[in-house]
Amino acid sequence: MPYEMPPIITATGGIELHGREGVTINFKFGTSSLEFLDLWFEVDGVLRNELTPGATVYEKLITLSQDDVVAIWNAGIPRGSGRLFAVRLYGVDPPLVIWDGRIAIRGYIEEPPA
């Protein structure tokens, strides 16, 4: 039987990644155009990345590099534990959170050589 990769988005709306991967998540919000919205993916105390245009006006991309994943891993207390995240809409007063949850890093990261 072929191995099935675990889902990146959990049943509770969180994100689960392996410590040795990066990811691009296609973000959609119903049937609303996201083309001109100022959207950011934030991980509590770790990073703030702007969402980039997707293939259509109805989608934007959340991109986490391997370095972003390692930074999330290292920021956990204890190290390796999950952190909270939010997709925030700026350009409205006050800014609006339209998706939030916990991002968990499973597995391991590559330790720098000693």
C-alpha positions in Angstrom: 0.0 0.0 0.0 1.4 3.4 -0.9 2.2 5.8 1.9 -0.2 8.7 2.3 1.2 12.0 3.5 -0.5 13.4 6.5 -2.6 16.5 5.8 -0.9 19.9 6.3 -4.2 21.5 7.5 -5.6 19.7 10.5 -9.2 18.9 11.3 -9.2 21.8 13.8 -7.9 24.3 11.2 -4.3 24.3 12.4 -1.1 23.7 10.4 1.2 20.7 10.9 4.6 20.5 9.1 7.6 18.3 9.4 10.7 20.2 10.6 12.6 19.4 7.4 10.0 20.9 5.0 8.8 24.3 3.8 5.3 24.7 2.3 3.1 26.9 0.0 -0.5 26.9 1.1 -3.2 28.1 -1.4 -5.4 30.4 0.7 -9.0 31.0 -0.3 -11.8 32.9 1.6 -15.1 31.8 0.1 -15.8 33.3 -3.3 -14.5 36.8 -2.4 -11.8 38.4 -4.5 -8.5 38.7 -2.5 -6.7 40.5 -5.3 -6.4 43.9 -3.6 -6.5 42.8 0.1 -3.4 43.4 2.3 -3.1 39.9 3.9 -0.3 38.7 6.2 0.5 35.4 7.8 1.9 35.9 11.3 3.3 33.4 13.7 3.4 34.7 17.3 6.7 36.3 18.0 8.5 34.6 15.1 7.5 35.9 11.6 5.2 38.0 9.5 5.0 37.1 5.8 2.8 38.9 3.2 0.6 36.6 1.2 1.4 36.7 -2.5 -1.0 36.5 -5.5 -2.3 33.0 -6.4 -3.4 31.7 -9.8 -6.8 33.6 -9.6 -8.1 36.7 -7.8 -9.8 34.4 -5.4 -6.6 32.9 -3.9 -3.4 34.0 -2.3 -0.4 32.0 -1.3 1.1 31.5 2.2 4.7 30.5 1.8 6.9 29.2 4.6 10.6 28.5 3.8 12.7 25.9 5.5 14.3 28.7 7.5 10.8 29.9 8.6 10.0 26.4 9.8 13.3 26.2 11.7 12.6 29.6 13.3 9.1 28.4 14.4 10.7 25.2 15.8 13.3 27.1 17.7 10.8 29.7 19.1 8.7 27.0 20.8 8.8 26.7 24.6 9.8 23.9 25.0 11.8 24.0 21.8 9.8 22.2 19.0 6.4 22.9 20.4 3.7 24.7 18.4 3.1 28.4 18.1 -0.1 30.4 17.4 -0.7 31.9 13.9 -3.1 34.3 12.3 -3.9 35.5 8.8 -4.6 39.2 9.3 -6.3 41.6 7.0 -4.7 45.0 7.1 -6.1 48.2 5.5 -9.2 48.0 7.7 -9.5 49.7 11.1 -9.0 47.7 13.2 -7.1 44.9 11.4 -9.2 41.7 11.1 -8.1 38.1 11.7 -9.7 35.8 9.2 -8.0 32.5 10.0 -6.1 31.5 13.1 -4.9 28.4 14.9 -1.7 26.6 16.0 1.2 25.7 13.8 2.9 22.6 15.0 6.3 21.3 13.8 6.7 17.5 14.0 9.7 15.3 13.3 13.0 17.0 13.6 15.1 19.9 12.1 18.7 19.7 10.9 21.0 20.8 13.6 23.9 23.0 12.4 27.3 21.3 12.4 29.2 21.7 15.7 
